Amino acid sequence: MSTATITAADINKLRQATGAGMMDCRKALTENNGDFEAAIDWLRKKGAKVAALRSDREAKEGVVLAKTTADNKTGIALCVSCETDFVSKNADFVAFAQSIIDAAVQSNVKSAEELNNVTINGQKIADLVNDKLASIGEKIGISKFERVDADYVASYIHGANRMGVLVGMTKEALEAGKDVAMQIAAMNPVAIDADAVPADVVAREKAIITDQVAADPKMAGKPAEMIEKIAGGKLNAFFKENTLLAQPFVKDAGISVADYLKSVSSDLKITEFKRVALG
C-alpha cells in the first residue's frame, strides 16, 4: 500500500487501537506500507525509545488508587505516575489507572513487577504503559505498590486520588475501617504502636532528643541520669504523636485511636496499614 492509499479511516483505526496521536499514526502506517500490525509494533518501539529518553525525568504527579477484593481479605494500593497534573486529571488517564488496579486485584499480584506482566485484553501492562507513554509523551509507570492481607481490609482514597490507605483489621468493621483509614491519611503515623517503630527510627529520634536536651542552657551541669530521664519523656511524646494507636483520634481528640477501637469492639485490632501518597 502506498502513502496515497492510507486513508483517514486507517489512521483513526490505529489511533483507536493505540491511543497515539494522529501524526504518529500516519507516520507509522507510512513507514510500514499500511501494515496495521507492523504500525502498532512501530509505535510501541517508539514508545520504548521515548521512555528511555525520558527516564531521567521526574514523574511526581499521577493517580493513587486503593481497592479490595470482593471478600475484603486483600487490598492493593498503587500509584500510576506521570509528569504533570494536566495528564493526571485527564479522564482517560484515570480510567487507564483504574484498569491497572482492577487487574491487580483480580490477578492477586504481590508486587509491581508481577503486575507489569499481567495482561489486559491480551497485552502486558508493561506494554500498555509504553503505549500510553507514546500517546501522551510523558514518563509514566507504576511507581508505588502496596498490599495488605487480613481478616478484613478497609480501603480509602483521599483528596482526588492523591493518597490511598489500606487498613488490615481482625474483624469486619465498615465504619471503624474508614475512620482509621482517614486517621492514617491525616496524621501519617510511622507504625501501629511503639513496639512496631523500626529500631533505627527510635535510635535516631532518641539521639536527636538527647542532644537537644543536653544543649539546653538550663541543663548545664545536670547529671546524665536527669538528661536521660527528660529525653525518655520526650521520646514517649514522639510515640504518642507518631504511632497510630497512641494518636489522639481525629474525630474526638479526647480519646486515642486505641480507645476508639475498644469502644467499637473489645477484640477489634489493627494488624497492618499502608499509606500511599503522590511524591
FENHUTA-V428749 format. One record per residue. N is the residue number from 1. RES is the residue in one small letter. SS is DSSP state (H for helix, E for strand, - for the rest). Layout:
# FENHUTA-V428749
n: [N/N]
res: [RES/RES]
ss: [SS/SS]
This chain:
# FENHUTA-V428749
n: [1/2/3/4/5/6/7/8/9/10/11/12/13/14/15/16/17/18/19/20/21/22/23/24/25/26/27/28/29/30/31/32/33/34/35/36/37/38/39/40/41/42/43/44/45/46/47/48/49/50/51/52/53/54/55/56/57/58/59/60/61/62/63/64/65/66/67/68/69/70/71/72/73/74/75/76/77/78/79/80/81/82/83/84/85/86/87/88/89/90/91/92/93/94/95/96/97/98/99/100/101/102/103/104/105/106/107/108/109/110/111/112/113/114/115/116/117/118/119/120/121/122/123/124/125/126/127/128/129/130/131/132/133/134/135/136/137/138/139/140/141/142/143/144/145/146/147/148/149/150/151/152/153/154/155/156/157/158/159/160/161/162/163/164/165/166/167/168/169/170/171/172/173/174/175/176/177/178/179/180/181/182/183/184/185/186/187/188/189/190/191/192/193/194/195/196/197/198/199/200/201/202/203/204/205/206/207/208/209/210/211/212/213/214/215/216/217/218/219/220/221/222/223/224/225/226/227/228/229/230/231/232/233/234/235/236/237/238/239/240/241/242/243/244/245/246/247/248/249/250/251/252/253/254/255/256/257/258/259/260/261/262/263/264/265/266/267/268/269/270/271/272/273/274/275/276/277/278/279]
res: [m/s/t/a/t/i/t/a/a/d/i/n/k/l/r/q/a/t/g/a/g/m/m/d/c/r/k/a/l/t/e/n/n/g/d/f/e/a/a/i/d/w/l/r/k/k/g/a/k/v/a/a/l/r/s/d/r/e/a/k/e/g/v/v/l/a/k/t/t/a/d/n/k/t/g/i/a/l/c/v/s/c/e/t/d/f/v/s/k/n/a/d/f/v/a/f/a/q/s/i/i/d/a/a/v/q/s/n/v/k/s/a/e/e/l/n/n/v/t/i/n/g/q/k/i/a/d/l/v/n/d/k/l/a/s/i/g/e/k/i/g/i/s/k/f/e/r/v/d/a/d/y/v/a/s/y/i/h/g/a/n/r/m/g/v/l/v/g/m/t/k/e/a/l/e/a/g/k/d/v/a/m/q/i/a/a/m/n/p/v/a/i/d/a/d/a/v/p/a/d/v/v/a/r/e/k/a/i/i/t/d/q/v/a/a/d/p/k/m/a/g/k/p/a/e/m/i/e/k/i/a/g/g/k/l/n/a/f/f/k/e/n/t/l/l/a/q/p/f/v/k/d/a/g/i/s/v/a/d/y/l/k/s/v/s/s/d/l/k/i/t/e/f/k/r/v/a/l/g]
ss: [-/-/H/H/H/-/-/H/H/H/H/H/H/H/H/H/H/H/-/-/-/H/H/H/H/H/H/H/H/H/H/-/-/-/-/H/H/H/H/H/H/H/H/H/H/H/H/H/H/H/H/H/H/-/-/-/-/-/-/-/E/E/E/E/E/E/E/E/-/-/-/-/-/E/E/E/E/E/E/E/E/E/-/-/H/H/H/H/-/-/H/H/H/H/H/H/H/H/H/H/H/H/H/H/H/H/H/-/-/-/-/H/H/H/H/H/-/-/E/E/-/-/E/E/H/H/H/H/H/H/H/H/H/H/H/H/-/-/-/-/E/E/E/E/E/E/E/E/E/-/-/E/E/E/E/E/E/E/-/-/-/-/E/E/E/E/E/E/E/-/-/-/-/H/H/H/H/H/H/H/H/H/H/H/H/H/H/-/-/-/E/-/-/H/H/H/-/-/H/H/H/H/H/H/H/H/H/H/H/H/H/H/H/H/H/-/H/H/H/-/-/-/-/H/H/H/H/H/H/H/H/H/H/H/H/H/H/H/H/H/H/H/E/H/H/H/-/E/E/-/-/E/E/E/E/E/H/H/H/H/H/H/H/H/-/-/-/-/-/E/E/E/E/E/E/E/E/-/-]
